[in-house]
Amino acid sequence: MRILLTNDDGYAAEGLLAMAKALSSQHDICIVAPDRERSAQSHAMTLRDPLVLKEHTPGYYSCSGTPVDCVLMVLHGAIPFIPELVVSGINQGPNLGTDLIYSGTAAAARQAIMGGIPGIAVSLADFYPPFQFTALATFVAVNLDGLLDRRPTDAFLNINASGMTGKNLDQLAWTFPCRRIYKDTLHTAKGSRNLTFCFYTDGDVISVEDSGSDEHAVRNGLVAVSAVEVYPRSCHVNEERNRHEQE
């Protein structure tokens, strides 16, 4: 299979390279990833500035844009590679529940679906070393066909795991994204010439850890896999449609 690899941590990130190594023995891979960290870029794309691709070795590129830019450039033919699958990650840190709204890792997988090919986002839900990127990458590579077989149409797969030490398919859970609440703090400082400088510091993240959620699965030592719909739906319209169908 021809697989495009990308991420939001940058083209030299350990998780990306671990995934490339795990997949390259059985698949034709190409890496196109941001030239610097692009975390929390969500589905941002570059509209007015030129984008620059740099080939470091054959099939290994950095891009001056966002994770979504990386996918779009390949899908639009910027390089001679036609992917059949996009794998985004491995991200250093979780992309659970509400994180998906902000995640550049998830957005790259979402853009793959919008471009007509499957997409998978993979995250290691750990903040401190040792990071088990190789174990998680191997898990994804070994179970790739089975995961894709269960992917619903118009949905990307979002995979999270913590403390990987050779987990097998029996330790995989199909989950739904949890709700997460962020207790970040905004700091401001007055400068000269009527300028105000603002910056955030991370606070606690509170997760609604319902049974069956991705957060609950990861906390219980499972590999959480969520099939995330790509296209927005209106609750009101769906409710009206259901009501009329029942009349």
VENKA-V91368 format. One record per pair of residues at least 4 apart in sequence whose C-alpha atoms are under 7 Angstrom apart, sorted by sequence separation. I is the first residue (numbers start at 1). J is the second residue. D is the distance in whole Angstrom. If there is no record, write none. Layout:
i=[I & I]
j=[J & J]
d=[D & D]
This chain:
i=[9 & 13 & 14 & 15 & 16 & 17 & 18 & 19 & 20 & 23 & 24 & 34 & 56 & 65 & 66 & 67 & 68 & 69 & 70 & 71 & 72 & 73 & 74 & 95 & 96 & 99 & 103 & 104 & 105 & 106 & 107 & 108 & 109 & 110 & 111 & 112 & 113 & 132 & 133 & 134 & 135 & 136 & 137 & 138 & 139 & 140 & 143 & 144 & 145 & 146 & 147 & 151 & 167 & 191 & 209 & 212 & 213 & 214 & 215 & 216 & 217 & 218 & 234 & 235 & 236 & 237 & 238 & 239 & 240 & 241 & 242 & 243 & 24 & 55 & 56 & 65 & 73 & 74 & 95 & 112 & 113 & 190 & 191 & 211 & 212 & 217 & 218 & 55 & 100 & 112 & 113 & 151 & 190 & 191 & 209 & 210 & 217 & 218 & 54 & 55 & 63 & 74 & 75 & 112 & 189 & 190 & 209 & 217 & 53 & 54 & 95 & 188 & 189 & 7 & 53 & 54 & 110 & 188 & 189 & 53 & 109 & 188 & 214 & 52 & 53 & 109 & 187 & 188 & 52 & 109 & 186 & 187 & 51 & 186 & 187 & 51 & 91 & 186 & 106 & 185 & 186 & 89 & 105 & 184 & 185 & 88 & 184 & 185 & 184 & 185 & 46 & 184 & 88 & 183 & 45 & 88 & 182 & 183 & 11 & 44 & 87 & 182 & 183 & 10 & 11 & 45 & 46 & 86 & 182 & 3 & 10 & 11 & 44 & 45 & 181 & 182 & 2 & 3 & 4 & 5 & 6 & 10 & 43 & 180 & 181 & 1 & 2 & 3 & 4 & 5 & 6 & 7 & 8 & 10 & 86 & 180 & 181 & 1 & 2 & 3 & 4 & 5 & 6 & 9 & 10 & 35 & 180 & 9 & 10 & 31 & 32 & 33 & 34 & 35 & 38 & 95 & 136 & 179 & 180 & 8 & 9 & 30 & 31 & 32 & 33 & 34 & 35 & 94 & 135 & 139 & 178 & 179 & 8 & 9 & 30 & 31 & 32 & 33 & 34 & 93 & 94 & 135 & 178 & 8 & 32 & 34 & 91 & 92 & 93 & 94 & 132 & 135 & 178 & 34 & 85 & 86 & 87 & 88 & 89 & 90 & 91 & 92 & 93 & 94 & 132 & 34 & 84 & 85 & 86 & 87 & 88 & 89 & 90 & 91 & 92 & 93 & 33 & 85 & 86 & 87 & 88 & 89 & 90 & 92 & 93 & 125 & 178 & 120 & 121 & 122 & 123 & 124 & 125 & 126 & 176 & 177 & 178 & 33 & 67 & 71 & 119 & 120 & 121 & 122 & 123 & 124 & 125 & 175 & 176 & 177 & 178 & 32 & 67 & 118 & 119 & 120 & 121 & 122 & 123 & 124 & 175 & 176 & 68 & 175 & 68 & 71 & 67 & 71 & 113 & 113 & 68 & 113 & 173 & 110 & 109 & 173 & 175 & 177 & 172 & 173 & 174 & 175 & 176 & 11 & 171 & 172 & 173 & 174 & 175 & 171 & 172 & 173 & 174 & 162 & 161 & 160 & 8 & 42 & 162 & 7 & 42 & 6 & 41 & 42 & 43 & 161 & 40 & 41 & 42 & 161 & 40 & 41 & 160 & 161 & 39 & 40 & 43 & 159 & 160 & 39 & 42 & 95 & 159 & 160 & 38 & 94 & 159 & 158 & 159 & 157 & 158 & 157 & 158 & 157 & 158 & 19 & 156 & 157 & 155 & 156 & 16 & 155 & 156 & 15 & 16 & 155 & 15 & 152 & 154 & 155 & 15 & 151 & 154 & 15 & 4 & 3 & 97 & 98 & 2 & 3 & 4 & 5 & 6 & 7 & 96 & 97 & 98 & 2 & 3 & 4 & 5 & 6 & 7 & 9 & 96 & 97 & 98 & 1 & 2 & 3 & 4 & 5 & 6 & 97 & 7 & 8 & 8 & 7 & 18 & 22 & 18 & 22 & 97 & 15 & 19 & 23 & 96 & 18 & 22 & 96 & 110]
j=[13 & 17 & 18 & 19 & 20 & 21 & 22 & 23 & 24 & 27 & 28 & 38 & 60 & 69 & 70 & 71 & 72 & 73 & 74 & 75 & 76 & 77 & 78 & 99 & 100 & 103 & 107 & 108 & 109 & 110 & 111 & 112 & 113 & 114 & 115 & 116 & 117 & 136 & 137 & 138 & 139 & 140 & 141 & 142 & 143 & 144 & 147 & 148 & 149 & 150 & 151 & 155 & 171 & 195 & 213 & 216 & 217 & 218 & 219 & 220 & 221 & 222 & 238 & 239 & 240 & 241 & 242 & 243 & 244 & 245 & 246 & 247 & 29 & 60 & 61 & 70 & 78 & 79 & 100 & 117 & 118 & 195 & 196 & 216 & 217 & 222 & 223 & 61 & 106 & 118 & 119 & 157 & 196 & 197 & 215 & 216 & 223 & 224 & 61 & 62 & 70 & 81 & 82 & 119 & 196 & 197 & 216 & 224 & 61 & 62 & 103 & 196 & 197 & 16 & 62 & 63 & 119 & 197 & 198 & 63 & 119 & 198 & 224 & 63 & 64 & 120 & 198 & 199 & 64 & 121 & 198 & 199 & 64 & 199 & 200 & 65 & 105 & 200 & 121 & 200 & 201 & 105 & 121 & 200 & 201 & 105 & 201 & 202 & 202 & 203 & 65 & 203 & 108 & 203 & 66 & 109 & 203 & 204 & 33 & 66 & 109 & 204 & 205 & 33 & 34 & 68 & 69 & 109 & 205 & 27 & 34 & 35 & 68 & 69 & 205 & 206 & 27 & 28 & 29 & 30 & 31 & 35 & 68 & 205 & 206 & 27 & 28 & 29 & 30 & 31 & 32 & 33 & 34 & 36 & 112 & 206 & 207 & 28 & 29 & 30 & 31 & 32 & 33 & 36 & 37 & 62 & 207 & 37 & 38 & 59 & 60 & 61 & 62 & 63 & 66 & 123 & 164 & 207 & 208 & 37 & 38 & 59 & 60 & 61 & 62 & 63 & 64 & 123 & 164 & 168 & 207 & 208 & 38 & 39 & 60 & 61 & 62 & 63 & 64 & 123 & 124 & 165 & 208 & 39 & 63 & 65 & 122 & 123 & 124 & 125 & 163 & 166 & 209 & 66 & 117 & 118 & 119 & 120 & 121 & 122 & 123 & 124 & 125 & 126 & 164 & 67 & 117 & 118 & 119 & 120 & 121 & 122 & 123 & 124 & 125 & 126 & 67 & 119 & 120 & 121 & 122 & 123 & 124 & 126 & 127 & 160 & 213 & 156 & 157 & 158 & 159 & 160 & 161 & 162 & 212 & 213 & 214 & 70 & 104 & 108 & 156 & 157 & 158 & 159 & 160 & 161 & 162 & 212 & 213 & 214 & 215 & 70 & 105 & 156 & 157 & 158 & 159 & 160 & 161 & 162 & 213 & 214 & 107 & 214 & 108 & 111 & 108 & 112 & 154 & 155 & 111 & 156 & 217 & 156 & 156 & 222 & 224 & 226 & 222 & 223 & 224 & 225 & 226 & 62 & 222 & 223 & 224 & 225 & 226 & 223 & 224 & 225 & 226 & 218 & 218 & 218 & 67 & 101 & 221 & 67 & 102 & 67 & 102 & 103 & 104 & 222 & 102 & 103 & 104 & 223 & 103 & 104 & 223 & 224 & 103 & 104 & 107 & 223 & 224 & 104 & 107 & 160 & 224 & 225 & 104 & 160 & 225 & 225 & 226 & 225 & 226 & 226 & 227 & 227 & 228 & 90 & 227 & 228 & 227 & 228 & 89 & 228 & 229 & 89 & 90 & 229 & 90 & 227 & 229 & 230 & 91 & 227 & 230 & 92 & 83 & 83 & 177 & 178 & 83 & 84 & 85 & 86 & 87 & 88 & 177 & 178 & 179 & 84 & 85 & 86 & 87 & 88 & 89 & 91 & 178 & 179 & 180 & 84 & 85 & 86 & 87 & 88 & 89 & 180 & 91 & 104 & 105 & 105 & 133 & 137 & 134 & 138 & 214 & 133 & 137 & 141 & 214 & 137 & 141 & 215 & 230]
d=[6 & 6 & 6 & 6 & 6 & 6 & 6 & 6 & 6 & 6 & 6 & 7 & 6 & 6 & 6 & 7 & 6 & 6 & 7 & 6 & 6 & 6 & 5 & 5 & 7 & 6 & 6 & 6 & 7 & 6 & 6 & 6 & 7 & 6 & 6 & 6 & 5 & 7 & 6 & 6 & 6 & 6 & 6 & 6 & 6 & 5 & 6 & 6 & 6 & 7 & 6 & 7 & 6 & 5 & 7 & 7 & 6 & 6 & 6 & 6 & 7 & 5 & 6 & 6 & 6 & 6 & 6 & 6 & 6 & 6 & 6 & 6 & 6 & 6 & 6 & 7 & 5 & 6 & 6 & 5 & 5 & 6 & 6 & 6 & 7 & 5 & 6 & 4 & 6 & 6 & 6 & 7 & 5 & 7 & 6 & 6 & 7 & 6 & 5 & 7 & 6 & 7 & 7 & 5 & 6 & 6 & 5 & 6 & 6 & 5 & 7 & 7 & 5 & 7 & 6 & 6 & 6 & 5 & 7 & 5 & 4 & 4 & 5 & 6 & 7 & 5 & 6 & 7 & 5 & 6 & 7 & 5 & 6 & 6 & 6 & 6 & 7 & 5 & 5 & 6 & 7 & 6 & 6 & 7 & 5 & 6 & 6 & 7 & 5 & 7 & 7 & 4 & 6 & 5 & 6 & 6 & 7 & 5 & 5 & 7 & 7 & 6 & 6 & 6 & 6 & 6 & 7 & 6 & 5 & 7 & 5 & 6 & 7 & 5 & 6 & 7 & 6 & 6 & 6 & 6 & 6 & 5 & 6 & 7 & 5 & 5 & 5 & 5 & 5 & 5 & 5 & 6 & 7 & 5 & 6 & 6 & 6 & 6 & 6 & 6 & 6 & 6 & 5 & 7 & 5 & 5 & 4 & 4 & 7 & 6 & 6 & 7 & 5 & 5 & 6 & 6 & 6 & 6 & 6 & 6 & 6 & 5 & 5 & 5 & 5 & 5 & 5 & 6 & 6 & 7 & 7 & 5 & 5 & 6 & 6 & 6 & 6 & 6 & 6 & 6 & 6 & 6 & 6 & 5 & 7 & 6 & 6 & 6 & 5 & 4 & 6 & 6 & 7 & 6 & 6 & 6 & 6 & 6 & 6 & 5 & 4 & 6 & 5 & 7 & 6 & 6 & 6 & 5 & 5 & 5 & 5 & 5 & 5 & 6 & 7 & 5 & 7 & 6 & 6 & 6 & 6 & 6 & 7 & 7 & 6 & 6 & 5 & 6 & 6 & 6 & 6 & 6 & 6 & 6 & 6 & 6 & 6 & 6 & 6 & 6 & 5 & 5 & 5 & 5 & 5 & 5 & 5 & 5 & 5 & 5 & 6 & 6 & 7 & 7 & 7 & 6 & 6 & 6 & 7 & 6 & 5 & 6 & 6 & 5 & 5 & 7 & 5 & 7 & 6 & 7 & 6 & 7 & 7 & 6 & 6 & 6 & 6 & 7 & 6 & 6 & 6 & 6 & 5 & 6 & 5 & 5 & 5 & 5 & 5 & 6 & 6 & 6 & 6 & 6 & 6 & 7 & 6 & 6 & 7 & 6 & 4 & 7 & 6 & 5 & 6 & 7 & 5 & 6 & 5 & 5 & 5 & 5 & 6 & 6 & 7 & 6 & 5 & 7 & 5 & 6 & 6 & 7 & 6 & 7 & 7 & 6 & 5 & 6 & 7 & 6 & 5 & 6 & 6 & 5 & 7 & 7 & 6 & 6 & 6 & 5 & 5 & 5 & 7 & 6 & 5 & 4 & 4 & 7 & 6 & 5 & 6 & 7 & 6 & 7 & 6 & 5 & 4 & 7 & 5 & 6 & 6 & 6 & 7 & 5 & 6 & 4 & 5 & 5 & 5 & 5 & 5 & 5 & 5 & 7 & 7 & 5 & 5 & 6 & 7 & 6 & 6 & 6 & 6 & 6 & 7 & 5 & 5 & 5 & 6 & 6 & 5 & 6 & 7 & 5 & 5 & 6 & 6 & 6 & 6 & 6 & 6]
